[in-house]
Amino acid sequence: MMTSTAPLSAGAPRKSLDSLTLRYLVLVGLIVIASVGFSIANDNFFSLANIGILLRSIAVLFLLSMGMTFIMLTGGIDLSVGSNVAFSGGVGVITLTATGSAPLGFIAALLAGMLIGFVNGVFIGRLKLSAFMVTLATFALARGLALVIYDANSINVSNPVFLWLGGVSWGNMPVVIPFVGLVFAGLSVLLYRTSFGRDVYAAGANVKTAFVLGRRPERTLVWIYVLSGFLAGLSAIITVGRVSSGQPWAGLYLEFDAITAVILGGTSLFGGRGKLLGTILGVLLYGIIINGLVLTGTNPYLQSLIKGMILLGVVLLDTYTQRGKTA
């Protein structure tokens, strides 16, 4: 007995790409286009020296943006991360100067960053205050503390151990890049393979439902902001290593850059949607654009204008995307 074997594709629906996958493909395409365009504008764009400069310059942005991704997945925001870099760096440098111990300096910087994160988390998670207003307050608080610690002057650092992570390269490859890769791997496991990661997405999708299901979103929020503060402390150590000094104005506008890169990577302003891979692609594209503008001698004021236009554009894109999903 013979059976008919009609092609399955005739009546079967075609599987379409989900919105995030499509977003990542677009980002990869934009990265290629931007790289080719800037290489045509300046022959040094693809030089090993410039690639090393590019990677080193965006290492801190990678770390802060990964922390910002966790926060924005819950529908929150952290405006204090740039100021926290200056504050925790100042605490680390002062501790190093006073004790001569690089490990103690590292620990002090990390604890200082986590302290600001803890303050944010308690006020936002436990007391349920506005993330925007709380982190705006700690933005000013941390920067003010940094200015007091440094007495508004930079402090030179010569300890080779303290400078190693941010200043050493293997050839043209900065040591900090594989380190950031390890952090990315660890945070990916935390977000996608643990109950904590599921709590993050649950808090962003619906805080009230998450609370009813016993997920304790207020506790999750505290730990997320502490994590962001920890990454700010790491970023401070790297920043000091890059410039061989602690500076009260370190991290200026980094919160702006991190938010732009995270939204560019597909993480929603409204929470519950996004992945770390998109953040990495967003940081890379954003870094390439800024590096290319500097390399081609673009006016610094025009660079700020372009940054603002990028942020406005991705916010509008995210808003319209979200409206389309809820329509």
C-alpha positions, 0 to 999 in steps of 0.5 A, a space after each residue: 500500500 502506497 502513501 502520499 508524501 506531499 511536501 511538508 513545507 506546502 502547508 506548514 507555517 514558516 517559523 519567523 525570527 523573534 524580535 530580540 533575535 532580529 534586533 541582534 542581527 540588525 546590531 551585528 549588521 550596524 557594527 559591520 557597516 560602522 566599522 567599514 565606514 570608519 575604516 574608509 574614513 581613517 586607515 588607522 581604524 582597523 590597526 591593532 593599536 586602535 583596536 586595543 584602545 577601543 577595547 580598553 576604552 569600552 571595558 568599563 562600559 561593558 561592566 557597568 552596562 551588564 549591571 544596568 541590564 539586570 536593573 533595567 530588566 526589573 523596570 528600574 534605572 541606576 543614575 549613580 553608577 558613574 559617580 559610584 566609579 569616582 567614589 569607590 575609586 577614591 576609597 580604594 586609592 585612599 586605602 592603598 595610599 594609607 596602607 600600601 596594600 593593593 589587596 586592601 585597596 581592591 577590597 575597599 573599592 568593591 565594598 564602597 561601590 556595594 555600599 552605594 548599591 545597597 543604599 539604592 537597593 534598600 530605598 528602592 526595593 524595601 521602601 519602594 521609592 522611585 528608582 529615578 529619584 533615589 539614584 539621582 540622589 545617590 548620583 549627587 551623593 557619591 560624586 560629592 563624597 568623591 570630591 571630598 575624598 580627593 579634595 577635588 584633586 587627582 591622586 597619582 598611583 604607582 603601585 603596579 599590582 593596583 594598576 595591573 588590571 586596567 593598565 597591562 596588555 598582552 601585546 595589543 590585547 588589554 588584560 581587562 578584556 578576557 577579565 570582562 569575558 569571565 565576568 560576562 560568563 559568570 553573570 550569564 550563568 547567574 541570569 539564565 541558570 539560577 533562581 535569582 535570574 528567574 526572580 529578576 525577570 519575574 520582578 520586571 514582568 510583574 512585581 505584584 505577581 512575583 510577590 504573590 508567587 513568593 519570589 520576594 521581589 523586594 529582596 531581589 531588587 536590593 541584591 541587583 543594586 548591590 551587584 551594580 555597585 560591585 561592578 562599579 567598584 570593579 570599574 573604578 579599579 580598572 579606571 585607576 589602572 588605565 590612567 595611573 591615578 584616582 580622579 574625582 571626575 572619573 566616570 562622568 556621564 558613564 550612566 548615560 552611556 550605559 543606559 544608551 548601550 543597554 537600550 540599544 541592545 534590546 533591553 526594554 525600559 519597561 522591564 522583563 525583556 532583554 539579554 546580556 548578549 544584546 547589551 554586549 552588542 549594544 556596547 560594541 556598536 556604541 563604542 565603535 561609533 564613539 571611537 570612530 568619531 574621535 579618530 576622524 576628528 569630529 568636534 567634541 560638541 558634535 559627539 555629544 549631540 550624536 550621543 543624545 540623538 542615539 539615546 533619543 532614537 533607541 528610547 523612541 524605538 523601545 517605546 513604540 515596540 512596547 506599545 505594539 506588544 501591548 496593543 
